[in-house]
Amino acid sequence: MRAVVQRVSEAFVEVEGEEVGRIGLGLLVLLGVGQKDTVEDAHYLARKIVSLRIFQDEAGKMNRSLKEVGGEVLLVSQFTLYADTRKGNRPSFIKAAPPDVGKRLYEAAIEAFLEQGVHVETGVYGAHMRVHLVNDGPVTLLLDSEERLRPR
């Protein structure tokens, strides 16, 4: 699974002109699901994202986690994170999970964030969405569950 994580002061997503999810202080997470991903990847990313110390403390240092600041998550599916642009000018999405698998694992990610005690808002899986955000910092991180440290 791949995630683009943006620290936001606010964010919301619209589908067909209707707002479907909104958060204040927190993290906008654009989530891509790959063909090899599992529920374990969803749980890993949720734990990692919730624990990231990327919010400012009293001294102005990035030292507080999402839970410590009482932040929320806006989780938006984005299969284009698995685009392969190495050949030609038209991206290939062959490494993205098929829609049924992607949706199942996206929903597993929602549950994984909820299990971490975080309020989660979402987009609509597979829909054309308009995502609005105020990136705070800006702070933007890329995470990939495939790159996590594994026992050797």
C-alpha positions as CSV (number, residue, x, y, z in Angstrom):
1,M,0.0,0.0,0.0
2,R,1.1,3.5,-0.8
3,A,0.0,6.6,1.1
4,V,0.6,10.3,0.5
5,V,0.1,11.9,3.9
6,Q,-0.5,15.6,4.2
7,R,-0.7,17.5,7.5
8,V,-3.7,19.8,7.2
9,S,-5.5,22.4,9.1
10,E,-8.7,21.4,7.2
11,A,-9.7,19.2,4.3
12,F,-12.8,18.0,2.6
13,V,-13.8,15.9,-0.4
14,E,-16.7,16.3,-2.8
15,V,-18.4,13.9,-5.1
16,E,-20.7,15.3,-7.8
17,G,-20.8,18.7,-6.0
18,E,-21.8,17.1,-2.6
19,E,-19.5,17.1,0.3
20,V,-19.0,13.6,1.6
21,G,-16.2,14.0,4.1
22,R,-14.6,16.8,6.1
23,I,-11.9,17.2,8.8
24,G,-10.3,20.0,10.7
25,L,-6.8,19.5,12.1
26,G,-5.4,16.2,11.0
27,L,-4.1,14.2,8.1
28,L,-5.3,13.8,4.6
29,V,-4.3,10.4,3.5
30,L,-4.4,9.5,-0.2
31,L,-4.3,5.7,-0.3
32,G,-3.3,3.4,-3.2
33,V,-3.7,-0.3,-3.0
34,G,-1.4,-2.6,-5.0
35,Q,-1.9,-6.1,-6.3
36,K,0.3,-7.7,-3.6
37,D,-1.2,-5.8,-0.6
38,T,-2.9,-7.5,2.3
39,V,-5.0,-6.5,5.4
40,E,-1.7,-6.6,7.3
41,D,-0.5,-3.7,5.1
42,A,-3.6,-1.7,6.0
43,H,-2.9,-2.2,9.7
44,Y,0.8,-1.4,9.4
45,L,0.1,1.9,7.6
46,A,-2.7,2.9,10.0
47,R,-0.4,2.3,13.0
48,K,2.5,4.1,11.3
49,I,0.4,7.1,10.2
50,V,-1.3,7.6,13.6
51,S,2.1,7.4,15.3
52,L,4.0,9.8,13.1
53,R,5.4,12.7,15.1
54,I,4.7,15.5,12.6
55,F,2.6,18.0,14.6
56,Q,4.2,20.8,16.5
57,D,4.8,20.8,20.2
58,E,4.9,23.9,22.5
59,A,8.5,24.6,21.3
60,G,7.4,24.6,17.6
61,K,9.2,21.2,16.9
62,M,7.5,18.4,15.0
63,N,7.2,16.1,18.0
64,R,3.5,15.2,18.5
65,S,1.4,12.5,16.9
66,L,-2.1,12.7,15.4
67,K,-3.5,11.2,18.6
68,E,-1.7,13.6,20.8
69,V,-3.2,16.6,19.0
70,G,-6.7,15.1,18.8
71,G,-6.5,15.1,15.0
72,E,-8.7,13.4,12.4
73,V,-8.0,11.5,9.2
74,L,-9.6,12.1,5.8
75,L,-8.9,8.8,3.9
76,V,-9.3,9.0,0.1
77,S,-8.6,6.1,-2.3
78,Q,-6.2,6.9,-5.1
79,F,-5.2,4.0,-7.4
80,T,-3.1,6.3,-9.4
81,L,-0.4,6.1,-6.7
82,Y,0.5,2.8,-8.5
83,A,1.1,4.5,-11.9
84,D,4.0,3.3,-13.9
85,T,5.3,6.2,-16.0
86,R,8.6,4.7,-17.2
87,K,7.4,3.9,-20.7
88,G,5.8,6.4,-23.0
89,N,3.5,9.2,-21.8
90,R,0.4,7.3,-20.8
91,P,0.6,5.9,-17.2
92,S,0.1,2.2,-16.7
93,F,-1.9,1.1,-13.7
94,I,-1.2,-2.6,-14.0
95,K,0.4,-2.8,-10.5
96,A,-2.8,-1.4,-8.8
97,A,-5.1,-3.8,-7.2
98,P,-8.3,-4.8,-9.1
99,P,-11.3,-2.7,-7.9
100,D,-12.9,-5.3,-5.8
101,V,-9.6,-6.1,-3.9
102,G,-8.8,-2.4,-3.7
103,K,-12.2,-1.6,-2.2
104,R,-11.9,-4.4,0.4
105,L,-8.5,-3.3,1.5
106,Y,-9.5,0.4,1.5
107,E,-12.3,-0.6,3.9
108,A,-9.8,-2.5,6.0
109,A,-7.7,0.6,6.2
110,I,-10.7,2.6,7.5
111,E,-11.3,-0.1,10.2
112,A,-7.6,0.0,11.1
113,F,-7.7,3.7,11.7
114,L,-10.8,3.4,13.7
115,E,-9.1,0.7,15.8
116,Q,-6.4,3.2,16.6
117,G,-9.0,5.4,18.1
118,V,-9.0,8.0,15.4
119,H,-12.0,9.8,13.8
120,V,-12.1,9.0,10.1
121,E,-13.9,10.7,7.3
122,T,-13.7,9.3,3.8
123,G,-14.2,9.9,0.1
124,V,-16.2,7.5,-2.1
125,Y,-14.2,4.5,-3.4
126,G,-14.0,4.6,-7.2
127,A,-15.8,7.9,-7.6
128,H,-14.5,11.0,-9.3
129,M,-13.7,13.2,-6.3
130,R,-12.6,16.8,-5.8
131,V,-10.3,17.0,-2.8
132,H,-9.8,20.4,-1.0
133,L,-7.1,20.9,1.6
134,V,-5.1,23.4,3.4
135,N,-1.7,21.8,3.8
136,D,-0.2,22.9,7.1
137,G,3.6,23.5,6.8
138,P,3.5,22.2,4.2
139,V,4.1,18.7,5.5
140,T,3.7,15.9,2.9
141,L,5.1,12.4,3.4
142,L,5.2,9.3,1.2
143,L,4.8,5.9,2.8
144,D,4.9,2.5,1.3
145,S,4.1,-0.7,3.3
146,E,6.4,-2.7,1.0
147,E,9.4,-0.7,2.3
148,R,8.8,-1.4,6.0
149,L,11.6,-3.0,7.9
150,R,11.2,-6.8,8.0
151,P,13.1,-9.3,10.0
152,R,16.1,-10.6,8.0
